[in-house]
């Protein structure tokens, strides 16, 4: 008597094989026409992109603001929230052009960031160079680490 193994039967298919085939086909279509969802589009609308870092005395916020003049930029610190507001204008000559592709965003923006620590709002400074605005936020004295001297009893 010959026993047939179920997996050796060519007529029997793996239960997930059809779903795997459909997934491969959808991936091939998305390579041709781009992703099916708008997640990538929504991620690119966060403006300006920020880097936040700190050292012992300050928190630093670096914002990429190429094309935004200092006159069109406002920076506020209220409590533990930093707000960057501004407007990137298009040049009048560029408004009359017919575009083949337009990826540089223009218009008003407003970005608020909750700071990780309390800062001294009256001592905040901002400098711009090469399209990067660097905001220096001095830490509040109560948030700085203090070294405690150990004495022998």
N, CA, C and O atoms as a GROMACS GRO file, in nm:
protein
  612
    1UNK      N    1   0.084  -0.115   0.000
    1UNK     CA    2   0.000   0.000   0.000
    1UNK      C    3   0.090   0.124   0.000
    1UNK      O    4   0.184   0.134   0.079
    2UNK      N    5   0.062   0.214  -0.087
    2UNK     CA    6   0.141   0.335  -0.103
    2UNK      C    7   0.071   0.450  -0.032
    2UNK      O    8  -0.048   0.475  -0.052
    3UNK      N    9   0.147   0.519   0.049
    3UNK     CA   10   0.092   0.636   0.118
    3UNK      C   11   0.137   0.762   0.046
    3UNK      O   12   0.254   0.779   0.014
    4UNK      N   13   0.042   0.848   0.022
    4UNK     CA   14   0.074   0.977  -0.040
    4UNK      C   15   0.083   1.083   0.069
    4UNK      O   16  -0.003   1.093   0.156
    5UNK      N   17   0.187   1.159   0.061
    5UNK     CA   18   0.199   1.270   0.156
    5UNK      C   19   0.118   1.386   0.100
    5UNK      O   20   0.114   1.408  -0.021
    6UNK      N   21   0.054   1.459   0.188
    6UNK     CA   22  -0.032   1.569   0.146
    6UNK      C   23   0.047   1.679   0.074
    6UNK      O   24  -0.002   1.736  -0.023
    7UNK      N   25   0.167   1.710   0.121
    7UNK     CA   26   0.243   1.818   0.061
    7UNK      C   27   0.303   1.780  -0.074
    7UNK      O   28   0.338   1.868  -0.152
    8UNK      N   29   0.316   1.650  -0.101
    8UNK     CA   30   0.371   1.605  -0.229
    8UNK      C   31   0.267   1.609  -0.340
    8UNK      O   32   0.302   1.595  -0.458
    9UNK      N   33   0.144   1.629  -0.306
    9UNK     CA   34   0.037   1.630  -0.403
    9UNK      C   35   0.044   1.761  -0.484
    9UNK      O   36   0.029   1.868  -0.426
   10UNK      N   37   0.067   1.754  -0.614
   10UNK     CA   38   0.079   1.876  -0.694
   10UNK      C   39  -0.052   1.954  -0.705
   10UNK      O   40  -0.050   2.073  -0.738
   11UNK      N   41  -0.163   1.892  -0.679
   11UNK     CA   42  -0.290   1.960  -0.691
   11UNK      C   43  -0.320   2.046  -0.567
   11UNK      O   44  -0.403   2.136  -0.571
   12UNK      N   45  -0.252   2.016  -0.459
   12UNK     CA   46  -0.276   2.091  -0.335
   12UNK      C   47  -0.183   2.212  -0.333
   12UNK      O   48  -0.063   2.199  -0.359
   13UNK      N   49  -0.239   2.331  -0.303
   13UNK     CA   50  -0.162   2.455  -0.301
   13UNK      C   51  -0.148   2.505  -0.158
   13UNK      O   52  -0.227   2.473  -0.070
   14UNK      N   53  -0.045   2.584  -0.140
   14UNK     CA   54  -0.025   2.650  -0.010
   14UNK      C   55  -0.141   2.746   0.012
   14UNK      O   56  -0.179   2.817  -0.081
   15UNK      N   57  -0.200   2.751   0.132
   15UNK     CA   58  -0.319   2.833   0.153
   15UNK      C   59  -0.296   2.984   0.134
   15UNK      O   60  -0.392   3.056   0.105
   16UNK      N   61  -0.174   3.033   0.149
   16UNK     CA   62  -0.147   3.176   0.137
   16UNK      C   63  -0.085   3.212   0.003
   16UNK      O   64  -0.055   3.329  -0.020
   17UNK      N   65  -0.066   3.116  -0.084
   17UNK     CA   66   0.005   3.144  -0.209
   17UNK      C   67  -0.067   3.246  -0.297
   17UNK      O   68  -0.002   3.327  -0.362
   18UNK      N   69  -0.199   3.243  -0.300
   18UNK     CA   70  -0.273   3.339  -0.382
   18UNK      C   71  -0.258   3.481  -0.326
   18UNK      O   72  -0.242   3.577  -0.403
   19UNK      N   73  -0.262   3.496  -0.194
   19UNK     CA   74  -0.244   3.628  -0.134
   19UNK      C   75  -0.101   3.679  -0.158
   19UNK      O   76  -0.082   3.798  -0.185
   20UNK      N   77  -0.002   3.592  -0.149
   20UNK     CA   78   0.136   3.632  -0.176
   20UNK      C   79   0.152   3.676  -0.322
   20UNK      O   80   0.223   3.772  -0.349
   21UNK      N   81   0.088   3.607  -0.414
   21UNK     CA   82   0.095   3.645  -0.554
   21UNK      C   83   0.032   3.782  -0.576
   21UNK      O   84   0.087   3.865  -0.649
   22UNK      N   85  -0.082   3.807  -0.512
   22UNK     CA   86  -0.148   3.937  -0.526
   22UNK      C   87  -0.061   4.048  -0.467
   22UNK      O   88  -0.054   4.157  -0.523
   23UNK      N   89   0.006   4.022  -0.355
   23UNK     CA   90   0.093   4.122  -0.294
   23UNK      C   91   0.210   4.155  -0.386
   23UNK      O   92   0.245   4.272  -0.402
   24UNK      N   93   0.270   4.053  -0.448
   24UNK     CA   94   0.381   4.077  -0.542
   24UNK      C   95   0.334   4.161  -0.660
   24UNK      O   96   0.406   4.248  -0.708
   25UNK      N   97   0.214   4.133  -0.708
   25UNK     CA   98   0.160   4.208  -0.822
   25UNK      C   99   0.133   4.354  -0.783
   25UNK      O  100   0.162   4.445  -0.862
   26UNK      N  101   0.079   4.377  -0.664
   26UNK     CA  102   0.055   4.514  -0.619
   26UNK      C  103   0.186   4.591  -0.603
   26UNK      O  104   0.192   4.709  -0.635
   27UNK      N  105   0.290   4.524  -0.552
   27UNK     CA  106   0.420   4.589  -0.537
   27UNK      C  107   0.479   4.626  -0.672
   27UNK      O  108   0.540   4.731  -0.686
   28UNK      N  109   0.460   4.541  -0.772
   28UNK     CA  110   0.513   4.573  -0.904
   28UNK      C  111   0.439   4.693  -0.964
   28UNK      O  112   0.500   4.776  -1.031
   29UNK      N  113   0.309   4.704  -0.940
   29UNK     CA  114   0.233   4.820  -0.988
   29UNK      C  115   0.278   4.946  -0.916
   29UNK      O  116   0.289   5.052  -0.978
   30UNK      N  117   0.304   4.938  -0.784
   30UNK     CA  118   0.343   5.057  -0.711
   30UNK      C  119   0.482   5.104  -0.753
   30UNK      O  120   0.512   5.223  -0.742
   31UNK      N  121   0.566   5.014  -0.801
   31UNK     CA  122   0.697   5.057  -0.852
   31UNK      C  123   0.680   5.137  -0.980
   31UNK      O  124   0.757   5.229  -1.007
   32UNK      N  125   0.579   5.102  -1.060
   32UNK     CA  126   0.555   5.174  -1.184
   32UNK      C  127   0.487   5.309  -1.163
   32UNK      O  128   0.524   5.408  -1.225
   33UNK      N  129   0.387   5.311  -1.075
   33UNK     CA  130   0.303   5.430  -1.062
   33UNK      C  131   0.317   5.502  -0.929
   33UNK      O  132   0.242   5.597  -0.904
   34UNK      N  133   0.408   5.462  -0.844
   34UNK     CA  134   0.424   5.526  -0.714
   34UNK      C  135   0.340   5.456  -0.609
   34UNK      O  136   0.260   5.368  -0.642
   35UNK      N  137   0.357   5.495  -0.483
   35UNK     CA  138   0.284   5.429  -0.375
   35UNK      C  139   0.134   5.454  -0.385
   35UNK      O  140   0.089   5.559  -0.432
   36UNK      N  141   0.057   5.355  -0.340
   36UNK     CA  142  -0.088   5.365  -0.348
   36UNK      C  143  -0.144   5.461  -0.243
   36UNK      O  144  -0.253   5.515  -0.260
   37UNK      N  145  -0.070   5.482  -0.134
   37UNK     CA  146  -0.121   5.571  -0.029
   37UNK      C  147  -0.058   5.708  -0.042
   37UNK      O  148   0.039   5.728  -0.116
   38UNK      N  149  -0.114   5.803   0.032
   38UNK     CA  150  -0.063   5.941   0.029
   38UNK      C  151   0.029   5.968   0.148
   38UNK      O  152   0.059   6.084   0.176
   39UNK      N  153   0.075   5.864   0.218
   39UNK     CA  154   0.161   5.885   0.334
   39UNK      C  155   0.286   5.964   0.298
   39UNK      O  156   0.324   6.054   0.373
   40UNK      N  157   0.350   5.933   0.187
   40UNK     CA  158   0.472   6.003   0.146
   40UNK      C  159   0.443   6.149   0.117
   40UNK      O  160   0.524   6.236   0.150
   41UNK      N  161   0.331   6.178   0.057
   41UNK     CA  162   0.294   6.315   0.025
   41UNK      C  163   0.271   6.394   0.154
   41UNK      O  164   0.316   6.508   0.164
   42UNK      N  165   0.203   6.334   0.252
   42UNK     CA  166   0.176   6.403   0.376
   42UNK      C  167   0.303   6.429   0.454
   42UNK      O  168   0.314   6.532   0.521
   43UNK      N  169   0.402   6.338   0.448
   43UNK     CA  170   0.526   6.357   0.520
   43UNK      C  171   0.604   6.476   0.467
   43UNK      O  172   0.672   6.544   0.544
   44UNK      N  173   0.597   6.503   0.339
   44UNK     CA  174   0.675   6.611   0.282
   44UNK      C  175   0.614   6.748   0.307
   44UNK      O  176   0.679   6.848   0.277
   45UNK      N  177   0.493   6.757   0.360
   45UNK     CA  178   0.432   6.886   0.382
   45UNK      C  179   0.470   6.948   0.515
   45UNK      O  180   0.434   7.062   0.541
   46UNK      N  181   0.543   6.877   0.601
   46UNK     CA  182   0.586   6.933   0.728
   46UNK      C  183   0.700   7.029   0.697
   46UNK      O  184   0.807   6.988   0.651
   47UNK      N  185   0.675   7.157   0.723
   47UNK     CA  186   0.774   7.258   0.689
   47UNK      C  187   0.781   7.359   0.801
   47UNK      O  188   0.676   7.399   0.852
   48UNK      N  189   0.894   7.402   0.840
   48UNK     CA  190   1.027   7.360   0.794
   48UNK      C  191   1.073   7.235   0.866
   48UNK      O  192   1.032   7.210   0.979
   49UNK      N  193   1.160   7.156   0.801
   49UNK     CA  194   1.219   7.042   0.871
   49UNK      C  195   1.313   7.092   0.981
   49UNK      O  196   1.383   7.191   0.962
   50UNK      N  197   1.313   7.025   1.094
   50UNK     CA  198   1.388   7.069   1.212
   50UNK      C  199   1.485   6.963   1.261
   50UNK      O  200   1.461   6.844   1.247
   51UNK      N  201   1.595   7.009   1.320
   51UNK     CA  202   1.684   6.926   1.401
   51UNK      C  203   1.687   6.989   1.539
   51UNK      O  204   1.707   7.110   1.551
   52UNK      N  205   1.669   6.908   1.644
   52UNK     CA  206   1.673   6.957   1.781
   52UNK      C  207   1.782   6.882   1.854
   52UNK      O  208   1.786   6.759   1.854
   53UNK      N  209   1.874   6.959   1.916
   53UNK     CA  210   1.983   6.897   1.991
   53UNK      C  211   2.007   6.980   2.117
   53UNK      O  212   1.948   7.086   2.135
   54UNK      N  213   2.093   6.930   2.204
   54UNK     CA  214   2.123   7.003   2.327
   54UNK      C  215   2.264   6.972   2.374
   54UNK      O  216   2.321   6.868   2.340
   55UNK      N  217   2.318   7.064   2.453
   55UNK     CA  218   2.441   7.040   2.525
   55UNK      C  219   2.412   7.072   2.672
   55UNK      O  220   2.296   7.077   2.712
   56UNK      N  221   2.515   7.095   2.751
   56UNK     CA  222   2.494   7.117   2.894
   56UNK      C  223   2.417   7.246   2.923
   56UNK      O  224   2.344   7.253   3.022
   57UNK      N  225   2.431   7.347   2.838
   57UNK     CA  226   2.372   7.477   2.868
   57UNK      C  227   2.256   7.519   2.779
   57UNK      O  228   2.174   7.600   2.821
   58UNK      N  229   2.245   7.465   2.657
   58UNK     CA  230   2.148   7.514   2.560
   58UNK      C  231   2.075   7.402   2.489
   58UNK      O  232   2.121   7.288   2.482
   59UNK      N  233   1.958   7.439   2.435
   59UNK     CA  234   1.888   7.356   2.338
   59UNK      C  235   1.903   7.429   2.205
   59UNK      O  236   1.888   7.551   2.200
   60UNK      N  237   1.932   7.355   2.098
   60UNK     CA  238   1.950   7.415   1.966
   60UNK      C  239   1.844   7.359   1.872
   60UNK      O  240   1.824   7.238   1.864
   61UNK      N  241   1.777   7.449   1.803
   61UNK     CA  242   1.681   7.410   1.701
   61UNK      C  243   1.733   7.466   1.570
   61UNK      O  244   1.752   7.587   1.556
   62UNK      N  245   1.757   7.378   1.474
   62UNK     CA  246   1.802   7.419   1.341
   62UNK      C  247   1.689   7.391   1.244
   62UNK      O  248   1.640   7.279   1.233
   63UNK      N  249   1.648   7.498   1.174
   63UNK     CA  250   1.536   7.488   1.080
   63UNK      C  251   1.587   7.518   0.940
   63UNK      O  252   1.657   7.617   0.919
   64UNK      N  253   1.551   7.433   0.847
   64UNK     CA  254   1.590   7.454   0.707
   64UNK      C  255   1.489   7.547   0.643
   64UNK      O  256   1.374   7.509   0.618
   65UNK      N  257   1.532   7.672   0.617
   65UNK     CA  258   1.442   7.774   0.566
   65UNK      C  259   1.501   7.845   0.445
   65UNK      O  260   1.501   7.968   0.439
   66UNK      N  261   1.551   7.769   0.350
   66UNK     CA  262   1.607   7.829   0.229
   66UNK      C  263   1.500   7.909   0.157
   66UNK      O  264   1.388   7.862   0.138
   67UNK      N  265   1.535   8.030   0.117
   67UNK     CA  266   1.442   8.113   0.043
   67UNK      C  267   1.351   8.198   0.130
   67UNK      O  268   1.267   8.271   0.077
   68UNK      N  269   1.364   8.189   0.262
   68UNK     CA  270   1.283   8.270   0.353
   68UNK      C  271   1.374   8.377   0.412
   68UNK      O  272   1.473   8.345   0.477
   69UNK      N  273   1.340   8.503   0.389
   69UNK     CA  274   1.422   8.612   0.444
   69UNK      C  275   1.390   8.632   0.591
   69UNK      O  276   1.282   8.595   0.638
   70UNK      N  277   1.485   8.691   0.663
   70UNK     CA  278   1.466   8.717   0.806
   70UNK      C  279   1.346   8.809   0.829
   70UNK      O  280   1.281   8.800   0.933
   71UNK      N  281   1.317   8.898   0.734
   71UNK     CA  282   1.203   8.989   0.747
   71UNK      C  283   1.070   8.914   0.742
   71UNK      O  284   0.970   8.963   0.795
   72UNK      N  285   1.066   8.797   0.681
   72UNK     CA  286   0.943   8.718   0.670
   72UNK      C  287   0.937   8.605   0.772
   72UNK      O  288   0.866   8.506   0.751
   73UNK      N  289   1.012   8.618   0.882
   73UNK     CA  290   1.023   8.511   0.981
   73UNK      C  291   0.993   8.564   1.119
   73UNK      O  292   1.042   8.671   1.157
   74UNK      N  293   0.913   8.492   1.196
   74UNK     CA  294   0.881   8.526   1.334
   74UNK      C  295   0.905   8.404   1.421
   74UNK      O  296   0.864   8.294   1.386
   75UNK      N  297   0.972   8.424   1.535
   75UNK     CA  298   1.001   8.315   1.628
   75UNK      C  299   0.949   8.356   1.765
   75UNK      O  300   0.981   8.464   1.815
   76UNK      N  301   0.868   8.268   1.825
   76UNK     CA  302   0.809   8.294   1.956
   76UNK      C  303   0.844   8.180   2.051
   76UNK      O  304   0.850   8.064   2.010
   77UNK      N  305   0.866   8.214   2.177
   77UNK     CA  306   0.880   8.114   2.283
   77UNK      C  307   0.778   8.149   2.390
   77UNK      O  308   0.782   8.257   2.448
   78UNK      N  309   0.687   8.055   2.414
   78UNK     CA  310   0.584   8.075   2.516
   78UNK      C  311   0.578   7.948   2.600
   78UNK      O  312   0.537   7.843   2.552
   79UNK      N  313   0.619   7.961   2.725
   79UNK     CA  314   0.624   7.843   2.812
   79UNK      C  315   0.727   7.745   2.758
   79UNK      O  316   0.845   7.778   2.746
   80UNK      N  317   0.683   7.626   2.726
   80UNK     CA  318   0.772   7.523   2.672
   80UNK      C  319   0.744   7.498   2.524
   80UNK      O  320   0.772   7.389   2.472
   81UNK      N  321   0.688   7.598   2.456
   81UNK     CA  322   0.655   7.584   2.314
   81UNK      C  323   0.732   7.686   2.231
   81UNK      O  324   0.730   7.806   2.260
   82UNK      N  325   0.798   7.638   2.129
   82UNK     CA  326   0.867   7.722   2.032
   82UNK      C  327   0.781   7.724   1.905
   82UNK      O  328   0.740   7.619   1.856
   83UNK      N  329   0.754   7.843   1.854
   83UNK     CA  330   0.674   7.858   1.732
   83UNK      C  331   0.756   7.933   1.628
   83UNK      O  332   0.813   8.038   1.656
   84UNK      N  333   0.760   7.878   1.508
   84UNK     CA  334   0.827   7.942   1.395
   84UNK      C  335   0.720   7.970   1.291
   84UNK      O  336   0.653   7.879   1.242
   85UNK      N  337   0.703   8.098   1.258
   85UNK     CA  338   0.604   8.140   1.158
   85UNK      C  339   0.676   8.217   1.050
   85UNK      O  340   0.774   8.286   1.076
   86UNK      N  341   0.627   8.206   0.930
   86UNK     CA  342   0.688   8.282   0.822
   86UNK      C  343   0.613   8.269   0.693
   86UNK      O  344   0.504   8.213   0.686
   87UNK      N  345   0.676   8.322   0.589
   87UNK     CA  346   0.616   8.318   0.457
   87UNK      C  347   0.728   8.310   0.355
   87UNK      O  348   0.821   8.390   0.356
   88UNK      N  349   0.719   8.213   0.266
   88UNK     CA  350   0.814   8.200   0.156
   88UNK      C  351   0.742   8.250   0.031
   88UNK      O  352   0.646   8.189  -0.016
   89UNK      N  353   0.791   8.362  -0.021
   89UNK     CA  354   0.729   8.424  -0.138
   89UNK      C  355   0.793   8.371  -0.265
   89UNK      O  356   0.911   8.339  -0.269
   90UNK      N  357   0.713   8.362  -0.369
   90UNK     CA  358   0.766   8.333  -0.502
   90UNK      C  359   0.806   8.465  -0.565
   90UNK      O  360   0.745   8.568  -0.538
   91UNK      N  361   0.908   8.462  -0.646
   91UNK     CA  362   0.950   8.582  -0.716
   91UNK      C  363   0.844   8.615  -0.822
   91UNK      O  364   0.790   8.524  -0.885
   92UNK      N  365   0.813   8.743  -0.842
   92UNK     CA  366   0.709   8.780  -0.939
   92UNK      C  367   0.734   8.724  -1.078
   92UNK      O  368   0.639   8.688  -1.148
   93UNK      N  369   0.859   8.716  -1.120
   93UNK     CA  370   0.888   8.662  -1.254
   93UNK      C  371   0.853   8.514  -1.262
   93UNK      O  372   0.812   8.465  -1.367
   94UNK      N  373   0.868   8.442  -1.150
   94UNK     CA  374   0.839   8.299  -1.150
   94UNK      C  375   0.690   8.271  -1.151
   94UNK      O  376   0.648   8.164  -1.196
   95UNK      N  377   0.608   8.362  -1.103
   95UNK     CA  378   0.463   8.340  -1.100
   95UNK      C  379   0.404   8.336  -1.240
   95UNK      O  380   0.298   8.276  -1.261
   96UNK      N  381   0.470   8.399  -1.337
   96UNK     CA  382   0.417   8.406  -1.474
   96UNK      C  383   0.466   8.292  -1.561
   96UNK      O  384   0.430   8.283  -1.678
   97UNK      N  385   0.548   8.205  -1.506
   97UNK     CA  386   0.604   8.094  -1.583
   97UNK      C  387   0.508   7.976  -1.588
   97UNK      O  388   0.424   7.960  -1.500
   98UNK      N  389   0.523   7.894  -1.692
   98UNK     CA  390   0.451   7.767  -1.699
   98UNK      C  391   0.549   7.660  -1.647
   98UNK      O  392   0.657   7.644  -1.703
   99UNK      N  393   0.510   7.588  -1.543
   99UNK     CA  394   0.599   7.492  -1.479
   99UNK      C  395   0.579   7.352  -1.536
   99UNK      O  396   0.467   7.312  -1.568
  100UNK      N  397   0.688   7.280  -1.548
  100UNK     CA  398   0.683   7.137  -1.580
  100UNK      C  399   0.682   7.056  -1.451
  100UNK      O  400   0.626   6.947  -1.444
  101UNK      N  401   0.746   7.112  -1.348
  101UNK     CA  402   0.752   7.048  -1.217
  101UNK      C  403   0.771   7.159  -1.114
  101UNK      O  404   0.852   7.249  -1.135
  102UNK      N  405   0.697   7.152  -1.004
  102UNK     CA  406   0.708   7.253  -0.900
  102UNK      C  407   0.708   7.183  -0.764
  102UNK      O  408   0.602   7.140  -0.717
  103UNK      N  409   0.826   7.171  -0.702
  103UNK     CA  410   0.839   7.101  -0.576
  103UNK      C  411   0.876   7.191  -0.460
  103UNK      O  412   0.863   7.150  -0.345
  104UNK      N  413   0.922   7.312  -0.486
  104UNK     CA  414   0.959   7.404  -0.379
  104UNK      C  415   0.832   7.471  -0.329
  104UNK      O  416   0.766   7.544  -0.403
  105UNK      N  417   0.800   7.445  -0.203
  105UNK     CA  418   0.678   7.500  -0.145
  105UNK      C  419   0.690   7.650  -0.125
  105UNK      O  420   0.799   7.701  -0.099
  106UNK      N  421   0.579   7.719  -0.137
  106UNK     CA  422   0.576   7.862  -0.108
  106UNK      C  423   0.447   7.892  -0.036
  106UNK      O  424   0.351   7.815  -0.040
  107UNK      N  425   0.447   8.008   0.032
  107UNK     CA  426   0.329   8.047   0.107
  107UNK      C  427   0.359   8.053   0.256
  107UNK      O  428   0.474   8.039   0.298
  108UNK      N  429   0.255   8.075   0.334
  108UNK     CA  430   0.269   8.090   0.479
  108UNK      C  431   0.288   7.954   0.545
  108UNK      O  432   0.234   7.854   0.499
  109UNK      N  433   0.365   7.952   0.654
  109UNK     CA  434   0.384   7.829   0.732
  109UNK      C  435   0.385   7.865   0.879
  109UNK      O  436   0.410   7.980   0.916
  110UNK      N  437   0.357   7.766   0.961
  110UNK     CA  438   0.353   7.783   1.106
  110UNK      C  439   0.390   7.648   1.166
  110UNK      O  440   0.319   7.550   1.146
  111UNK      N  441   0.500   7.643   1.240
  111UNK     CA  442   0.544   7.516   1.299
  111UNK      C  443   0.565   7.537   1.448
  111UNK      O  444   0.642   7.625   1.488
  112UNK      N  445   0.499   7.459   1.531
  112UNK     CA  446   0.512   7.467   1.676
  112UNK      C  447   0.580   7.340   1.726
  112UNK      O  448   0.555   7.231   1.676
  113UNK      N  449   0.667   7.357   1.825
  113UNK     CA  450   0.746   7.246   1.878
  113UNK      C  451   0.744   7.254   2.030
  113UNK      O  452   0.774   7.360   2.086
  114UNK      N  453   0.711   7.145   2.096
  114UNK     CA  454   0.720   7.140   2.241
  114UNK      C  455   0.864   7.111   2.278
  114UNK      O  456   0.921   7.011   2.235
  115UNK      N  457   0.922   7.198   2.358
  115UNK     CA  458   1.062   7.183   2.397
  115UNK      C  459   1.076   7.078   2.506
  115UNK      O  460   0.985   7.060   2.587
  116UNK      N  461   1.190   7.007   2.510
  116UNK     CA  462   1.207   6.900   2.609
  116UNK      C  463   1.230   6.952   2.751
  116UNK      O  464   1.208   6.878   2.847
  117UNK      N  465   1.273   7.078   2.766
  117UNK     CA  466   1.302   7.136   2.897
  117UNK      C  467   1.256   7.281   2.900
  117UNK      O  468   1.228   7.341   2.796
  118UNK      N  469   1.249   7.337   3.021
  118UNK     CA  470   1.220   7.480   3.034
  118UNK      C  471   1.342   7.559   2.990
  118UNK      O  472   1.456   7.518   3.013
  119UNK      N  473   1.316   7.673   2.925
  119UNK     CA  474   1.424   7.758   2.876
  119UNK      C  475   1.405   7.901   2.928
  119UNK      O  476   1.298   7.937   2.978
  120UNK      N  477   1.511   7.981   2.915
  120UNK     CA  478   1.506   8.122   2.952
  120UNK      C  479   1.460   8.199   2.827
  120UNK      O  480   1.542   8.234   2.742
  121UNK      N  481   1.332   8.226   2.817
  121UNK     CA  482   1.274   8.285   2.696
  121UNK      C  483   1.334   8.420   2.663
  121UNK      O  484   1.343   8.456   2.545
  122UNK      N  485   1.374   8.497   2.763
  122UNK     CA  486   1.428   8.630   2.738
  122UNK      C  487   1.571   8.628   2.684
  122UNK      O  488   1.623   8.732   2.644
  123UNK      N  489   1.636   8.512   2.681
  123UNK     CA  490   1.773   8.502   2.631
  123UNK      C  491   1.786   8.420   2.503
  123UNK      O  492   1.896   8.382   2.464
  124UNK      N  493   1.674   8.393   2.438
  124UNK     CA  494   1.674   8.314   2.314
  124UNK      C  495   1.732   8.399   2.201
  124UNK      O  496   1.699   8.517   2.188
  125UNK      N  497   1.819   8.338   2.118
  125UNK     CA  498   1.874   8.407   2.002
  125UNK      C  499   1.852   8.323   1.877
  125UNK      O  500   1.833   8.202   1.885
  126UNK      N  501   1.853   8.391   1.762
  126UNK     CA  502   1.837   8.321   1.634
  126UNK      C  503   1.931   8.384   1.532
  126UNK      O  504   1.942   8.506   1.522
  127UNK      N  505   1.999   8.297   1.456
  127UNK     CA  506   2.090   8.342   1.350
  127UNK      C  507   2.061   8.261   1.225
  127UNK      O  508   2.023   8.145   1.233
  128UNK      N  509   2.080   8.324   1.110
  128UNK     CA  510   2.058   8.253   0.984
  128UNK      C  511   2.186   8.256   0.901
  128UNK      O  512   2.255   8.357   0.895
  129UNK      N  513   2.216   8.143   0.838
  129UNK     CA  514   2.331   8.131   0.748
  129UNK      C  515   2.306   8.015   0.654
  129UNK      O  516   2.269   7.906   0.697
  130UNK      N  517   2.326   8.039   0.526
  130UNK     CA  518   2.314   7.935   0.424
  130UNK      C  519   2.180   7.863   0.425
  130UNK      O  520   2.174   7.742   0.402
  131UNK      N  521   2.072   7.937   0.452
  131UNK     CA  522   1.939   7.878   0.449
  131UNK      C  523   1.900   7.801   0.574
  131UNK      O  524   1.792   7.742   0.579
  132UNK      N  525   1.987   7.801   0.676
  132UNK     CA  526   1.958   7.733   0.802
  132UNK      C  527   1.945   7.838   0.911
  132UNK      O  528   2.035   7.920   0.930
  133UNK      N  529   1.833   7.836   0.983
  133UNK     CA  530   1.815   7.924   1.098
  133UNK      C  531   1.847   7.842   1.222
  133UNK      O  532   1.788   7.737   1.245
  134UNK      N  533   1.942   7.892   1.302
  134UNK     CA  534   1.980   7.825   1.426
  134UNK      C  535   1.926   7.906   1.542
  134UNK      O  536   1.962   8.022   1.561
  135UNK      N  537   1.839   7.844   1.621
  135UNK     CA  538   1.779   7.907   1.737
  135UNK      C  539   1.846   7.848   1.860
  135UNK      O  540   1.843   7.727   1.881
  136UNK      N  541   1.906   7.934   1.943
  136UNK     CA  542   1.973   7.891   2.064
  136UNK      C  543   1.884   7.927   2.182
  136UNK      O  544   1.852   8.043   2.204
  137UNK      N  545   1.844   7.825   2.258
  137UNK     CA  546   1.754   7.843   2.371
  137UNK      C  547   1.828   7.804   2.499
  137UNK      O  548   1.844   7.685   2.525
  138UNK      N  549   1.875   7.901   2.579
  138UNK     CA  550   1.944   7.868   2.703
  138UNK      C  551   1.852   7.795   2.801
  138UNK      O  552   1.736   7.834   2.819
  139UNK      N  553   1.903   7.690   2.862
  139UNK     CA  554   1.824   7.614   2.958
  139UNK      C  555   1.800   7.697   3.083
  139UNK      O  556   1.884   7.778   3.122
  140UNK      N  557   1.684   7.676   3.144
  140UNK     CA  558   1.654   7.742   3.272
  140UNK      C  559   1.748   7.686   3.378
  140UNK      O  560   1.781   7.568   3.374
  141UNK      N  561   1.790   7.768   3.473
  141UNK     CA  562   1.886   7.722   3.575
  141UNK      C  563   1.840   7.597   3.651
  141UNK      O  564   1.922   7.512   3.685
  142UNK      N  565   1.710   7.587   3.676
  142UNK     CA  566   1.661   7.471   3.754
  142UNK      C  567   1.668   7.340   3.675
  142UNK      O  568   1.655   7.233   3.735
  143UNK      N  569   1.687   7.346   3.543
  143UNK     CA  570   1.694   7.223   3.464
  143UNK      C  571   1.837   7.176   3.443
  143UNK      O  572   1.859   7.062   3.399
  144UNK      N  573   1.935   7.260   3.472
  144UNK     CA  574   2.075   7.222   3.454
  144UNK      C  575   2.118   7.126   3.564
  144UNK      O  576   2.077   7.140   3.680
  145UNK      N  577   2.199   7.031   3.527
  145UNK     CA  578   2.252   6.936   3.624
  145UNK      C  579   2.354   7.006   3.713
  145UNK      O  580   2.437   7.084   3.666
  146UNK      N  581   2.347   6.979   3.842
  146UNK     CA  582   2.443   7.036   3.935
  146UNK      C  583   2.524   6.924   3.996
  146UNK      O  584   2.471   6.818   4.030
  147UNK      N  585   2.651   6.948   4.008
  147UNK     CA  586   2.739   6.848   4.068
  147UNK      C  587   2.736   6.868   4.220
  147UNK      O  588   2.749   6.980   4.269
  148UNK      N  589   2.720   6.760   4.292
  148UNK     CA  590   2.714   6.764   4.438
  148UNK      C  591   2.848   6.712   4.491
  148UNK      O  592   2.891   6.602   4.455
  149UNK      N  593   2.911   6.791   4.576
  149UNK     CA  594   3.040   6.752   4.632
  149UNK      C  595   3.016   6.659   4.749
  149UNK      O  596   2.934   6.688   4.836
  150UNK      N  597   3.087   6.549   4.751
  150UNK     CA  598   3.073   6.450   4.858
  150UNK      C  599   3.179   6.478   4.963
  150UNK      O  600   3.297   6.491   4.931
  151UNK      N  601   3.136   6.489   5.088
  151UNK     CA  602   3.231   6.511   5.198
  151UNK      C  603   3.242   6.385   5.282
  151UNK      O  604   3.150   6.304   5.288
  152UNK      N  605   3.357   6.372   5.346
  152UNK     CA  606   3.379   6.257   5.433
  152UNK      C  607   3.334   6.294   5.574
  152UNK      O  608   3.371   6.400   5.625
  153UNK      N  609   3.255   6.207   5.637
  153UNK     CA  610   3.203   6.236   5.771
  153UNK      C  611   3.298   6.196   5.878
  153UNK      O  612   3.269   6.214   5.996
   0.00000   0.00000   0.00000
